[in-house]
Amino acid sequence: MKTIKNESKIVVIGGGTGSFSVLSGIKKYFNNITALVSMADDGGSTGQLRDEYGVLPAGDVRQCLVALSKSPKIRDLFNYRFEDGGLNGHSFGNLFLTALEKTTGNFREGIELASQILRVRGVVEPITLDKVVLAIKDGTSIIRHEHNIDIRKFKCLRPEIWLEPKPRPNPAAIEAIKKAKIIIIAPGDLYTSLGAALVVPNIGAALKKSRARKIYICNLINKPGQTDGFSPIDYAEELERMAGQQFIDVVLYNNRRPSRELLEKYADDGELPVRADSQERRAAAHFQMISANLIDKRISSKSPSDKLKRSFIRHNPDLIAHNILREA
């Protein structure tokens, strides 16, 4: 595919590896990109730094900065994860963003400085600048903290979800949504990285009001105990429920089965590919359903010191970009 620099204003909402894949692909073809990042992450290195230094979560911001960077060696530096000693498990980028926030006293200013160093093509914005904790009500139980929710097997489907304390949206995030031509909801954990972004007050209303083409890139694998048996429509409807608005125009979902080698890595945990819904339900939905080959054939790896569980089956950045360009 020929590289074309499209001037459309494009916004990507999410966090973690899903946003990383989307941003890595579209930066080759779009000049005007804003990544809006969830601020509820509290696992692994990010969670430890939040607890010890009282800072905002750096992990998902780091991944978005690295994805948009034009400096390969600096990207590798920011992703470097220490494997022993007192810094075991920490990535350099998380430590660097923490130091910037502590020295500047302002998380957004720290991101701007890191963006200059990384030569970022685009802007990374926290979806809120408040220090928040994600919470859900699962049956009669209230579970707090993203990491605890991430590992929980739900007793009830479609739990109530909110942030504590009730946050204010980052005005820059609202403005980016307002001015966007295309808005992408990146793939990611439904009730953590995505839900934590969409339940920020006024975000759902801004998405509904925006004239942008709003595209949700559906997950590849269902999460056992949380989204068992979910179809692409189920994911989209849950996103809209959490946002409190019907705002999605397009659901882009994968139509290729992962290789046997990839599937075997998930088999022991009962993680199964997301499958498309019936033609009848698809026709009744208010959004357009588009299927495409979105799977990256490469098997991802991670540092031995990374304590968090990571996905092996991931979206291919170039295939995502190819499909987004059709909507531009």
C-alpha positions in Angstrom: 0.0 0.0 0.0 1.4 3.3 -1.0 2.1 5.7 1.8 -0.3 8.7 1.7 -0.3 11.4 4.3 -4.0 12.1 5.0 -4.7 15.3 6.8 -7.9 14.1 8.4 -8.1 14.6 12.2 -8.2 11.2 13.7 -8.7 10.2 17.3 -7.9 6.8 18.9 -9.5 6.0 22.3 -8.2 3.1 24.5 -5.0 2.0 26.1 -2.4 -0.8 26.1 -1.5 -3.1 23.2 -4.7 -2.4 21.3 -4.0 1.3 20.9 -0.4 0.5 20.2 -1.4 -1.7 17.2 -3.8 0.9 15.8 -1.4 3.9 16.2 1.6 1.9 14.8 -0.4 1.3 11.7 -2.2 4.6 11.0 0.8 6.9 11.8 2.2 5.9 8.3 -0.8 7.3 6.6 -2.2 10.1 8.8 -0.5 13.3 10.0 -3.1 14.6 12.5 -3.5 11.9 15.2 -4.6 12.2 18.9 -4.5 9.3 21.2 -6.9 9.5 24.2 -5.7 7.2 27.0 -7.5 5.7 29.9 -6.2 6.7 33.3 -7.3 3.7 35.5 -4.4 1.4 34.9 -2.9 0.2 38.3 -1.2 -3.1 37.5 2.4 -4.1 37.2 5.1 -1.4 37.0 2.4 1.3 36.5 0.5 0.3 39.7 3.7 0.2 41.8 4.7 3.7 40.7 1.2 5.0 41.4 1.3 3.6 44.9 4.8 4.8 45.7 4.8 8.2 44.1 1.2 9.2 43.8 1.5 9.8 40.1 -0.9 9.3 37.2 -0.6 5.9 35.4 2.3 6.0 32.8 2.0 2.5 31.2 -0.6 3.1 28.5 0.6 6.6 27.8 4.1 5.2 27.2 2.8 2.6 24.8 1.0 5.3 22.8 4.0 7.6 22.7 6.2 4.7 21.6 3.7 3.7 18.9 3.7 7.3 17.5 7.5 7.8 17.8 9.7 8.4 14.8 12.9 7.5 16.7 13.5 3.7 16.7 16.4 3.7 19.2 14.5 6.0 21.6 11.4 3.7 21.2 13.5 0.7 22.2 14.8 2.7 25.2 11.4 3.6 26.5 10.2 0.0 26.1 13.3 -1.4 27.9 12.2 -3.4 31.0 14.7 -4.0 33.8 15.0 -7.7 34.6 16.8 -7.7 38.0 17.6 -5.6 41.0 15.4 -3.0 42.6 14.0 -1.9 39.3 13.0 -5.4 38.2 9.8 -5.3 36.2 9.9 -1.6 35.6 10.1 -0.2 32.0 12.4 2.8 31.5 9.6 4.8 29.9 7.4 4.4 33.0 10.2 5.6 35.2 10.9 8.5 32.9 7.3 9.7 32.7 7.1 9.4 36.5 10.2 11.5 36.9 8.8 14.1 34.4 5.6 14.4 36.3 7.4 14.8 39.6 9.8 17.4 38.3 7.2 19.4 36.3 4.3 18.9 38.7 2.1 18.4 35.7 1.4 15.1 33.9 0.4 16.7 30.6 3.6 18.8 30.6 5.6 15.6 31.2 3.9 13.9 28.2 4.7 16.9 26.0 8.4 16.8 27.0 8.5 13.0 26.4 6.8 13.6 23.0 9.5 16.0 22.0 12.2 13.5 22.9 10.5 10.6 21.1 9.7 12.8 18.1 6.1 11.8 18.3 3.9 12.1 15.2 0.7 13.2 16.9 -0.6 14.0 20.4 -1.2 11.8 23.4 -3.8 13.0 25.9 -5.0 11.5 29.2 -8.8 11.2 29.0 -9.0 12.6 32.5 -6.3 14.3 34.6 -7.8 13.2 37.9 -6.4 10.3 39.9 -9.1 7.6 39.7 -9.8 4.1 40.6 -12.0 1.8 38.4 -14.9 0.0 40.2 -17.5 -2.5 39.1 -20.6 -4.1 40.8 -20.6 -7.8 40.1 -23.8 -9.2 41.6 -23.7 -7.9 45.2 -19.9 -7.5 45.3 -18.1 -4.2 44.5 -14.6 -4.8 43.1 -12.1 -1.9 42.9 -8.9 -1.4 41.0 -8.3 -2.3 37.4 -5.9 -5.1 38.1 -8.4 -6.8 40.4 -11.2 -6.5 37.8 -8.9 -7.7 35.0 -8.3 -11.1 36.8 -11.9 -11.6 38.1 -14.3 -14.2 36.8 -17.6 -12.3 36.8 -20.7 -13.8 38.5 -23.0 -11.6 36.4 -22.7 -10.5 32.8 -22.6 -6.8 31.9 -21.6 -5.4 35.3 -22.2 -1.8 36.4 -18.9 0.2 36.0 -17.7 3.6 37.3 -14.7 5.6 38.4 -13.9 6.8 41.9 -13.9 9.7 42.6 -16.1 10.9 39.8 -13.6 12.5 37.4 -13.7 15.5 35.1 -12.9 14.9 31.5 -9.7 16.5 30.1 -10.9 19.5 28.1 -8.4 18.7 25.4 -9.9 15.2 25.0 -13.4 16.7 24.5 -12.0 19.2 22.0 -10.2 16.4 20.1 -13.4 14.4 19.8 -15.4 17.5 18.7 -12.9 18.3 15.9 -12.2 14.7 14.7 -13.1 13.3 11.3 -12.6 9.7 12.3 -12.7 8.3 15.9 -11.4 4.8 16.5 -12.3 2.8 19.6 -9.2 0.6 19.8 -9.4 -3.1 20.7 -8.7 -3.8 24.4 -10.1 -5.3 27.6 -13.8 -4.4 27.5 -14.2 -3.6 31.2 -10.8 -2.1 32.0 -9.0 -0.1 29.3 -12.1 0.6 27.2 -14.7 0.9 29.9 -12.5 3.1 32.1 -12.3 5.6 29.2 -15.9 5.6 28.2 -17.4 6.1 31.7 -15.6 9.4 32.2 -18.4 11.9 32.3 -19.3 13.7 29.1 -17.1 11.4 26.9 -20.1 9.4 25.7 -22.1 12.6 25.0 -19.2 14.1 23.1 -18.9 10.9 21.0 -22.6 11.0 20.2 -22.6 14.6 19.2 -19.4 14.4 17.1 -19.9 14.3 13.4 -16.8 12.0 13.0 -17.0 8.6 11.6 -16.8 6.4 14.7 -15.2 3.0 14.2 -14.9 0.2 16.8 -12.2 -2.3 16.1 -13.4 -5.5 17.8 -11.3 -7.8 19.9 -9.9 -11.0 18.5 -10.2 -13.2 21.5 -12.9 -13.4 24.2 -11.9 -13.1 27.9 -12.9 -16.1 30.0 -15.2 -15.3 32.8 -16.1 -11.8 31.4 -17.0 -12.0 27.7 -17.5 -15.7 27.0 -19.3 -16.2 23.7 -19.5 -12.5 22.9 -19.9 -11.6 19.2 -18.7 -8.3 17.7 -22.2 -6.9 18.2 -22.2 -7.8 21.9 -18.9 -5.9 22.3 -20.2 -2.9 20.5 -23.5 -2.8 22.5 -21.5 -3.1 25.8 -19.3 -0.1 24.8 -22.4 2.0 24.1 -24.0 0.9 27.3 -21.0 2.0 29.3 -20.8 5.3 27.4 -24.6 5.8 27.9 -25.0 6.6 24.2 -25.5 4.9 20.9 -22.5 6.4 19.0 -20.8 3.7 16.9 -21.1 3.9 13.1 -18.9 1.0 12.1 -17.8 -2.3 13.8 -14.7 -3.6 12.1 -14.1 -7.3 13.1 -11.8 -10.1 12.1 -12.9 -12.8 9.7 -9.7 -15.0 9.7 -9.2 -17.8 12.1 -5.9 -17.6 14.0 -3.2 -20.2 13.2 -3.2 -23.5 15.2 0.1 -22.4 16.8 -1.5 -19.2 18.1 -4.7 -20.9 19.3 -2.8 -23.5 21.2 -1.2 -20.7 23.4 -4.8 -19.8 24.5 -6.4 -23.2 24.7 -5.4 -24.0 28.4 -7.1 -20.8 29.6 -10.3 -21.3 27.6 -9.8 -18.2 25.5 -11.7 -18.5 22.2 -11.8 -16.3 19.1 -14.6 -13.8 18.7 -17.0 -15.0 16.1 -19.4 -12.9 14.0 -23.1 -12.9 14.9 -25.9 -14.1 12.7 -27.0 -12.2 9.6 -30.3 -11.5 11.2 -28.9 -9.6 14.3 -26.3 -7.9 12.1 -29.0 -6.5 9.9 -30.9 -5.2 12.8 -28.0 -3.3 14.4 -27.8 0.5 14.0 -24.1 0.3 13.0 -22.4 -1.1 9.9 -20.6 -4.4 10.3 -17.4 -4.8 8.2 -15.3 -8.0 8.3 -11.7 -8.2 7.3 -8.5 -10.1 7.9 -7.0 -8.3 10.9 -4.7 -10.8 12.5 -1.0 -10.4 12.8 0.6 -13.7 11.9 3.6 -13.0 14.1 3.6 -14.3 17.7 4.3 -11.5 20.1 6.8 -11.9 22.9 7.4 -10.1 26.2 10.2 -9.4 28.6 10.8 -12.2 31.2 10.5 -9.5 33.9 7.0 -8.4 32.7 4.7 -9.7 35.4 1.4 -9.1 33.6 -0.3 -11.5 31.3 -0.1 -10.3 27.7 -1.9 -11.2 24.5 -0.2 -13.4 21.9 -2.9 -13.0 19.2 -2.8 -9.4 18.1 -4.1 -7.1 15.4 -1.8 -6.4 12.4 -1.1 -2.6 12.3 -0.9 -2.4 8.5 -4.2 -4.3 8.0 -5.9 -2.0 10.5 -4.5 1.1 8.6 -5.6 -0.3 5.3 -9.2 -0.6 6.5 -9.2 2.8 8.2 -8.0 4.5 5.0 -11.2 3.2 3.3 -13.2 5.2 5.8 -11.2 8.4 5.6 
